[in-house]
């Protein structure tokens, strides 16, 4: 089937989890990506966005921190994009064809696209980018998403041909994430770490370490030009301080995680919109380290935790208990696990099976990355103590946490991980033996390898749902991580129109935002 760009649609519905669905490579659809602004919207203006942590990495292939990703989404472009409902739509590729056997995907690129430095974007940049992401030496965090791609060819300036080892139903969705950004073949990682050079609606202007990052409108952007003159991401250490800055008129936009802080932000001038998220809170257990290598210890931990209590305590019940897969079309049953409810007797049984009487686990905690981390960690520590399991907490600032997390240098990690519309993109890079983030997951098996391969190879939605249900059950039965809950983001704005919050947490619609 051929996918052809229809340009920008006049309007899109507000983002909701129920509307999101994965796009299959053999059953594609296209659409635009810009919502309509209201009659009071006007071009111009300088928007200040409050964020709690300094972005730790401005190289898109390696960015995992939420603050970094939110900045980079506005600077770089990808071959495909998500619209407001998380459907896959054309991006830098205006169309693509899939061969009958599903083993060849041909992309037709937009013409006239340029990078911020004025150089032309063409197929050579796509080939360079995809080949580099695939190269293990690059250490790209989404390398596994291209595992099915055996060759990237650029027969002419506007055409790219991917040869696959097997059909890959997840590929269009996986290509839409910012970790798959298209870079200029003339740039190096060292250059881009300090001076990003993308094809997005904004260009990098200035960075003041630990204070701010400023972007300016890209007047040569291939799509509809952004309305704002500039966007400054201002680092303010906590969400309460961000709200104070909004109340004093120094900040006009923030995405908050703490529901209580969000409630205090609402006023006559500040509006707050809540959006359910695909991202999920989890206690990640490294099954390759110490006592956690024993599945019975991991299951004891799972049975000792009341997930609703963690949600109630840390996020004031704003969210819902979750299983591994949060993608709406493939959503896991949160009760399909050995202990759907807290069961200390069963936890004790699992510990007896393990032969361990004194279990101590060190857990890293991200302070500053998101608001509920420390409260979650403290509640988990308290609950596990009831089962005779000691959780030692190591609270780290966001950058240090991310470094340890990416290196897999932890026994356990209290984590908030981003979700994706397609479950292969969520977990294929974690829980397969060749996944580039498998050392972060600390767990894989031949059974999971085979299931993930099957999930990519079929385009039948019902078949894929069955396969990912099996994957979810396998993960719950082996408890490499303890999935806790999904929550909301709270978008606080003062005089801002045209921004659409998304279930994947993206700030891509800053390109359609305006100041009254």
C-alpha positions as CSV (number, residue, x, y, z in Angstrom):
1,X,0.0,0.0,0.0
2,X,1.2,3.5,-0.8
3,X,1.2,6.3,1.8
4,X,0.9,9.8,0.3
5,X,1.0,13.1,2.2
6,X,-2.3,15.0,2.3
7,X,-0.7,18.1,3.6
8,X,-1.8,19.7,6.9
9,X,-5.3,18.9,8.1
10,X,-7.4,21.8,9.3
11,X,-8.0,20.3,12.7
12,X,-7.2,17.3,14.9
13,X,-9.0,16.0,17.9
14,X,-7.4,16.5,21.3
15,X,-5.1,13.6,22.2
16,X,-6.6,10.7,24.1
17,X,-5.3,7.2,24.8
18,X,-8.4,5.5,23.4
19,X,-7.8,7.0,19.9
20,X,-4.2,5.8,19.5
21,X,-3.4,2.8,17.4
22,X,-0.3,1.2,16.0
23,X,0.2,1.5,12.2
24,X,1.1,-1.7,10.4
25,X,3.6,-1.6,7.6
26,X,1.3,-3.5,5.3
27,X,-1.7,-1.5,6.1
28,X,-0.7,2.2,6.1
29,X,-2.6,5.4,6.4
30,X,-1.6,9.1,6.1
31,X,-2.7,12.4,7.5
32,X,-1.5,15.8,8.5
33,X,-0.3,16.9,11.9
34,X,-1.3,20.5,12.7
35,X,-4.2,21.6,14.8
36,X,-6.1,24.7,14.0
37,X,-5.3,27.8,16.1
38,X,-8.1,30.1,17.3
39,X,-9.0,33.5,16.1
40,X,-6.9,35.2,18.8
41,X,-3.7,33.4,17.7
42,X,-1.1,35.7,16.2
43,X,2.4,35.2,14.9
44,X,5.3,36.4,17.0
45,X,6.1,36.4,20.7
46,X,8.7,34.7,22.9
47,X,7.5,31.7,24.9
48,X,9.2,30.7,28.2
49,X,8.8,27.1,29.1
50,X,9.7,26.0,32.7
51,X,11.5,22.7,33.1
52,X,13.0,21.1,36.2
53,X,16.3,19.8,34.9
54,X,19.0,20.9,32.4
55,X,18.8,18.7,29.3
56,X,21.7,16.3,29.7
57,X,22.2,15.4,26.0
58,X,21.5,17.3,22.8
59,X,22.5,14.5,20.5
60,X,19.2,13.0,19.4
61,X,20.3,9.4,18.8
62,X,21.4,9.1,22.4
63,X,18.8,11.3,24.3
64,X,16.7,9.5,26.9
65,X,16.0,12.2,29.5
66,X,12.5,13.7,29.0
67,X,13.8,17.3,29.1
68,X,16.3,16.6,26.4
69,X,13.8,14.8,24.2
70,X,11.3,17.7,24.5
71,X,13.9,20.2,23.3
72,X,15.1,18.0,20.4
73,X,11.6,17.2,19.1
74,X,11.4,20.9,18.1
75,X,14.8,21.0,16.4
76,X,15.0,17.8,14.4
77,X,12.8,15.9,11.9
78,X,12.1,12.2,11.3
79,X,11.0,10.3,8.2
80,X,7.6,9.6,9.7
81,X,5.8,11.5,12.5
82,X,2.9,11.0,14.9
83,X,-0.2,13.2,14.6
84,X,-2.1,14.4,17.7
85,X,-3.9,11.0,17.9
86,X,-0.6,9.1,17.6
87,X,-1.3,7.9,14.1
88,X,1.8,7.6,11.9
89,X,1.8,10.3,9.2
90,X,4.4,11.5,6.7
91,X,7.3,13.6,7.9
92,X,10.5,14.1,6.0
93,X,9.3,11.2,3.8
94,X,6.2,12.4,1.9
95,X,5.2,8.9,1.0
96,X,6.4,5.2,1.2
97,X,5.7,2.0,-0.7
98,X,5.9,-1.5,0.7
99,X,6.5,-4.5,-1.6
100,X,4.0,-7.4,-1.7
101,X,6.3,-9.6,0.3
102,X,7.0,-6.8,2.9
103,X,10.7,-7.0,2.4
104,X,11.3,-3.7,0.6
105,X,10.2,-0.3,1.7
106,X,10.7,2.6,-0.7
107,X,10.5,6.2,0.8
108,X,10.0,9.3,-1.4
109,X,11.5,12.3,0.4
110,X,10.2,15.8,0.4
111,X,12.0,18.2,-1.9
112,X,13.4,21.6,-0.8
113,X,14.0,20.6,2.8
114,X,17.1,22.2,4.4
115,X,19.0,21.9,7.6
116,X,19.4,24.9,10.0
117,X,22.8,25.6,8.5
118,X,21.3,26.0,5.0
119,X,22.5,22.7,3.6
120,X,20.1,20.6,1.6
121,X,18.5,17.5,3.0
122,X,18.5,14.5,0.7
123,X,18.7,10.7,0.5
124,X,22.4,10.7,1.4
125,X,21.6,12.1,4.8
126,X,18.9,9.4,5.3
127,X,21.3,6.7,4.4
128,X,24.0,8.1,6.6
129,X,21.6,8.5,9.5
130,X,20.1,5.0,9.3
131,X,23.4,3.3,8.7
132,X,24.9,5.2,11.7
133,X,22.0,4.3,14.0
134,X,22.4,0.7,13.0
135,X,26.1,0.7,13.8
136,X,26.7,-0.6,17.3
137,X,29.6,1.7,17.7
138,X,27.3,4.7,17.6
139,X,25.5,3.5,20.8
140,X,22.1,4.8,19.5
141,X,19.4,4.1,22.0
142,X,16.9,3.0,19.2
143,X,19.3,0.8,17.3
144,X,17.3,-2.3,17.8
145,X,14.3,-0.7,16.0
146,X,16.2,-1.1,12.8
147,X,17.2,-4.8,13.4
148,X,15.1,-5.9,10.4
149,X,16.9,-3.5,8.0
150,X,19.7,-5.3,6.2
151,X,20.5,-2.5,3.6
152,X,19.8,1.2,3.1
153,X,20.2,2.4,-0.5
154,X,19.9,5.9,-2.0
155,X,19.3,5.4,-5.7
156,X,18.6,9.1,-6.2
157,X,18.4,12.3,-4.2
158,X,14.8,11.9,-3.3
159,X,14.5,8.1,-2.9
160,X,15.6,5.7,-0.1
161,X,15.1,2.0,-0.3
162,X,15.2,-0.2,2.8
163,X,15.7,-4.0,2.4
164,X,14.4,-6.0,5.3
165,X,15.2,-9.5,6.6
166,X,11.6,-10.0,7.4
167,X,8.4,-7.9,7.3
168,X,8.4,-5.3,10.1
169,X,5.0,-4.0,11.1
170,X,6.5,-1.7,13.7
171,X,8.9,0.1,11.4
172,X,6.8,3.2,10.5
173,X,6.0,3.9,14.1
174,X,9.6,3.3,15.2
175,X,10.9,5.8,12.6
176,X,8.7,8.6,14.1
177,X,10.6,8.9,17.4
178,X,13.2,11.6,17.9
179,X,15.9,9.0,18.5
180,X,15.5,8.3,14.8
181,X,16.2,12.0,13.8
182,X,17.6,12.6,10.4
183,X,21.0,14.3,10.6
184,X,23.3,15.9,8.0
185,X,25.9,13.5,6.7
186,X,28.4,16.4,7.1
187,X,27.9,16.7,10.9
188,X,29.6,14.9,13.7
189,X,28.3,13.9,17.2
190,X,30.8,16.3,18.8
191,X,29.5,19.2,16.8
192,X,25.8,18.4,17.3
193,X,26.2,18.0,21.1
194,X,26.9,21.7,21.4
195,X,25.2,23.1,18.2
196,X,22.2,21.1,17.0
197,X,21.5,21.3,13.3
198,X,18.1,19.9,12.3
199,X,15.2,20.3,9.9
200,X,12.6,21.0,12.5
201,X,10.3,24.0,13.0
202,X,12.8,25.7,15.4
203,X,16.5,26.1,15.3
204,X,19.0,26.2,18.2
205,X,20.0,29.7,19.2
206,X,21.7,29.7,22.6
207,X,22.5,27.6,25.7
208,X,23.4,28.9,29.1
209,X,24.4,26.0,31.2
210,X,22.0,25.1,34.1
211,X,19.9,28.1,33.2
212,X,18.3,27.9,29.7
213,X,18.2,26.7,26.1
214,X,16.7,29.0,23.6
215,X,15.3,28.1,20.1
216,X,14.1,30.5,17.4
217,X,11.6,30.0,14.6
218,X,13.0,28.2,11.5
219,X,11.6,30.4,8.7
220,X,12.8,27.8,6.1
221,X,10.9,24.9,7.8
222,X,9.3,22.6,5.1
223,X,5.9,22.7,6.9
224,X,3.8,25.5,8.2
225,X,6.1,28.0,9.9
226,X,5.9,28.2,13.7
227,X,4.0,31.2,15.1
228,X,6.3,31.9,18.0
229,X,9.5,33.9,17.4
230,X,11.3,31.9,20.1
231,X,11.0,29.3,22.8
232,X,13.1,29.4,25.9
233,X,13.4,26.3,28.0
234,X,14.2,27.8,31.4
235,X,15.6,25.5,34.1
236,X,13.8,26.0,37.4
237,X,14.6,23.4,40.1
238,X,11.2,22.2,41.1
239,X,7.6,22.3,39.9
240,X,6.3,24.6,42.8
241,X,8.9,27.2,41.8
242,X,7.8,26.9,38.2
243,X,4.2,27.6,39.2
244,X,5.5,30.6,41.2
245,X,7.3,31.8,38.1
246,X,4.1,31.4,36.1
247,X,2.0,33.3,38.7
248,X,4.5,36.2,38.5
249,X,4.4,36.3,34.7
250,X,7.9,35.1,34.0
251,X,6.9,31.7,32.5
252,X,4.0,31.0,30.3
253,X,4.1,27.2,29.8
254,X,5.0,24.1,31.8
255,X,4.3,20.4,31.8
256,X,3.8,19.3,35.4
257,X,3.8,15.8,36.9
258,X,2.7,16.5,40.4
259,X,-1.2,16.6,40.6
260,X,-1.2,18.7,43.8
261,X,1.2,21.3,42.3
262,X,-0.9,21.3,39.1
263,X,-4.0,22.0,41.2
264,X,-2.4,25.0,42.8
265,X,-1.4,26.3,39.4
266,X,-4.9,26.9,38.2
267,X,-6.0,30.5,38.4
268,X,-7.9,33.2,36.5
269,X,-5.1,33.4,34.0
270,X,-3.4,30.0,34.2
271,X,-5.2,27.0,32.7
272,X,-4.2,23.4,33.3
273,X,-5.1,20.4,31.0
274,X,-4.5,16.8,32.1
275,X,-3.5,14.2,29.6
276,X,-3.2,10.4,30.3
277,X,0.2,9.1,29.3
278,X,1.6,6.0,27.6
279,X,4.7,6.4,29.9
280,X,4.7,4.0,32.9
281,X,6.2,4.0,36.4
282,X,8.1,0.8,37.3
283,X,10.6,-0.7,39.7
284,X,13.2,-2.1,37.3
285,X,15.1,-5.1,38.6
286,X,18.4,-6.1,37.1
287,X,18.0,-9.9,36.8
288,X,21.7,-10.3,36.1
289,X,22.8,-9.1,39.5
290,X,23.0,-10.7,42.9
291,X,19.9,-12.1,44.5
292,X,17.8,-10.6,41.7
293,X,19.1,-13.3,39.4
294,X,16.7,-15.7,41.2
295,X,13.2,-15.4,39.7
296,X,11.7,-16.3,43.1
297,X,13.3,-13.2,44.7
298,X,11.8,-11.1,41.9
299,X,8.4,-12.6,42.3
300,X,8.6,-12.1,46.1
301,X,9.2,-8.4,45.4
302,X,6.2,-8.4,43.0
303,X,3.9,-10.0,45.5
304,X,5.0,-7.7,48.3
305,X,4.0,-4.5,46.5
306,X,0.5,-2.9,46.5
307,X,0.6,-1.0,43.2
308,X,-2.5,1.0,44.1
309,X,-0.9,2.1,47.3
310,X,2.2,3.4,45.4
311,X,-0.2,5.3,43.0
312,X,-2.3,6.7,45.9
313,X,0.8,7.8,47.9
314,X,3.0,9.2,45.2
315,X,0.5,10.5,42.7
316,X,-2.6,11.0,44.9
317,X,-4.5,8.3,42.9
318,X,-4.1,10.3,39.6
319,X,-3.6,7.4,37.2
320,X,-4.2,3.7,37.0
321,X,-2.4,0.5,37.8
322,X,-0.8,-1.0,34.7
323,X,0.8,-4.0,33.2
324,X,3.8,-3.9,30.9
325,X,2.1,-2.7,27.6
326,X,0.3,0.7,27.8
327,X,-0.2,1.1,24.0
328,X,-4.1,1.2,23.6
329,X,-4.3,-1.3,20.8
330,X,-2.2,-3.8,22.8
331,X,-2.9,-2.9,26.4
332,X,-1.9,-5.5,29.0
333,X,-4.3,-6.7,31.6
334,X,-2.9,-5.3,34.9
335,X,-4.3,-8.3,36.8
336,X,-2.6,-10.9,34.6
337,X,0.4,-11.6,37.0
338,X,1.3,-14.0,39.8
339,X,0.1,-11.5,42.4
340,X,-2.5,-9.1,41.0
341,X,-3.0,-7.9,44.6
342,X,-0.4,-7.6,47.4
343,X,0.1,-11.0,49.0
344,X,2.7,-11.1,51.8
345,X,2.1,-14.8,52.4
346,X,2.9,-15.6,48.8
347,X,5.9,-13.3,48.9
348,X,7.2,-15.3,51.9
349,X,6.7,-18.5,49.9
350,X,8.7,-17.2,47.0
351,X,11.5,-16.2,49.3
352,X,11.6,-19.6,50.9
353,X,11.8,-21.2,47.4
354,X,14.8,-18.9,46.8
355,X,16.5,-20.0,50.0
356,X,17.2,-16.3,50.8
357,X,16.4,-15.0,54.3
358,X,18.1,-11.6,54.1
359,X,17.6,-9.8,50.8
360,X,19.0,-6.3,50.4
361,X,18.7,-4.4,47.1
362,X,20.2,-1.0,46.1
363,X,17.9,1.2,44.0
364,X,18.8,4.4,42.2
365,X,16.2,7.2,42.2
366,X,15.9,10.1,39.8
367,X,15.5,13.3,41.7
368,X,14.5,16.2,39.4
369,X,13.6,14.2,36.4
370,X,10.0,13.8,37.5
371,X,8.1,14.9,40.6
372,X,6.9,11.6,42.1
373,X,10.2,9.6,42.1
374,X,11.3,10.0,45.7
375,X,7.8,9.4,47.1
376,X,7.4,6.3,45.0
377,X,10.8,5.0,46.2
378,X,10.0,5.7,49.9
379,X,6.7,3.9,49.6
380,X,8.3,0.9,47.9
381,X,11.0,0.8,50.6
382,X,8.3,0.7,53.3
383,X,6.2,-2.0,51.6
384,X,9.1,-4.3,50.9
385,X,10.3,-4.0,54.5
386,X,7.0,-5.7,55.5
387,X,8.2,-8.7,53.5
388,X,11.7,-8.7,55.0
389,X,13.3,-7.2,51.9
390,X,15.5,-4.1,52.3
391,X,15.5,-1.5,49.6
392,X,18.4,0.9,49.9
393,X,17.8,4.1,48.1
394,X,20.4,6.1,46.2
395,X,18.9,9.4,45.2
396,X,20.7,11.0,42.2
397,X,20.3,14.2,40.2
398,X,18.8,13.7,36.8
399,X,22.0,13.6,34.7
400,X,23.8,11.2,37.0
401,X,20.8,9.0,37.2
402,X,20.5,8.8,33.4
403,X,24.2,7.9,33.1
404,X,23.9,5.1,35.6
405,X,20.6,3.9,34.0
406,X,21.9,3.8,30.4
407,X,25.0,1.9,31.6
408,X,22.8,-0.6,33.4
409,X,24.8,0.2,36.5
410,X,22.2,-0.6,39.2
411,X,20.6,-3.4,41.0
412,X,17.2,-1.7,40.8
413,X,15.9,1.6,39.5
414,X,12.8,3.5,40.3
415,X,11.9,4.6,36.8
416,X,9.5,6.5,34.6
417,X,9.9,5.2,31.1
418,X,8.3,6.7,28.0
419,X,5.7,4.6,26.2
420,X,5.1,4.2,22.5
421,X,2.1,3.4,20.3
422,X,3.7,0.2,19.1
423,X,4.9,-2.3,21.8
424,X,7.9,-3.4,19.7
425,X,9.3,0.1,20.0
426,X,8.5,0.1,23.7
427,X,10.2,-3.2,24.6
428,X,12.0,-4.8,21.7
429,X,15.2,-2.9,22.5
430,X,15.0,-3.9,26.2
431,X,13.9,-7.6,26.4
432,X,15.5,-9.2,23.4
433,X,19.0,-10.8,23.7
434,X,20.3,-8.5,20.9
435,X,18.4,-5.4,22.1
436,X,20.6,-2.4,22.5
437,X,19.1,-1.6,25.9
438,X,19.2,-5.2,27.1
439,X,21.8,-4.3,29.8
440,X,19.3,-1.8,31.1
441,X,16.5,-4.4,31.2
442,X,18.8,-7.1,32.6
443,X,16.6,-9.8,31.2
444,X,15.9,-11.7,28.0
445,X,15.1,-15.2,26.9
446,X,14.8,-17.3,23.7
447,X,11.0,-17.3,24.2
448,X,10.9,-13.5,24.2
449,X,13.3,-13.3,21.2
450,X,10.9,-15.5,19.2
451,X,7.8,-13.7,20.3
452,X,9.2,-10.2,19.4
453,X,10.2,-11.5,16.0
454,X,6.7,-12.8,15.4
455,X,5.1,-9.6,16.5
456,X,7.1,-7.6,13.9
457,X,6.6,-10.1,11.1
458,X,2.8,-10.1,11.0
459,X,0.6,-7.2,10.0
460,X,-2.6,-8.8,11.3
461,X,-3.8,-6.7,14.2
462,X,-5.5,-9.6,16.1
463,X,-2.5,-11.8,15.7
464,X,-0.2,-9.1,17.0
465,X,-2.5,-8.5,20.0
466,X,-2.2,-12.2,20.9
467,X,1.5,-12.2,20.5
468,X,2.0,-9.1,22.7
469,X,-0.3,-10.6,25.3
470,X,2.0,-13.5,25.5
471,X,5.0,-11.2,25.8
472,X,3.3,-9.3,28.6
473,X,2.5,-12.5,30.4
474,X,6.0,-13.8,30.1
475,X,7.3,-10.5,31.6
476,X,4.9,-10.6,34.5
477,X,5.6,-14.3,35.2
478,X,9.4,-13.7,35.3
479,X,9.1,-10.2,37.0
480,X,12.3,-8.6,35.6
481,X,10.5,-5.3,36.3
482,X,7.6,-4.5,38.6
483,X,5.1,-2.4,36.5
484,X,3.3,0.0,38.8
485,X,1.1,2.6,37.2
486,X,0.5,5.1,34.4
487,X,-0.3,8.7,35.3
488,X,-1.1,12.1,33.7
489,X,0.8,15.1,32.6
490,X,-0.6,18.5,33.4
491,X,0.0,21.2,30.8
492,X,-0.2,24.6,32.5
493,X,-0.4,27.6,30.2
494,X,-0.8,31.4,30.6
495,X,-2.1,33.1,27.4
496,X,-1.0,30.2,25.1
497,X,-3.2,28.9,22.4
498,X,-2.9,26.2,19.7
499,X,-0.8,23.7,21.7
500,X,-2.0,20.1,21.7
501,X,-0.8,17.8,24.6
502,X,0.0,14.3,23.5
503,X,-0.3,10.9,25.2
504,X,3.4,10.2,24.4
505,X,4.4,13.4,26.2
506,X,5.7,15.1,23.0
507,X,5.9,18.9,22.9
508,X,6.0,18.8,19.1
509,X,2.9,21.1,18.9
510,X,4.9,24.1,20.2
511,X,5.2,24.6,16.4
512,X,1.5,25.5,16.3
513,X,1.4,27.4,19.7
514,X,0.9,31.1,19.9
515,X,0.7,33.8,22.6
516,X,-2.5,35.8,22.9
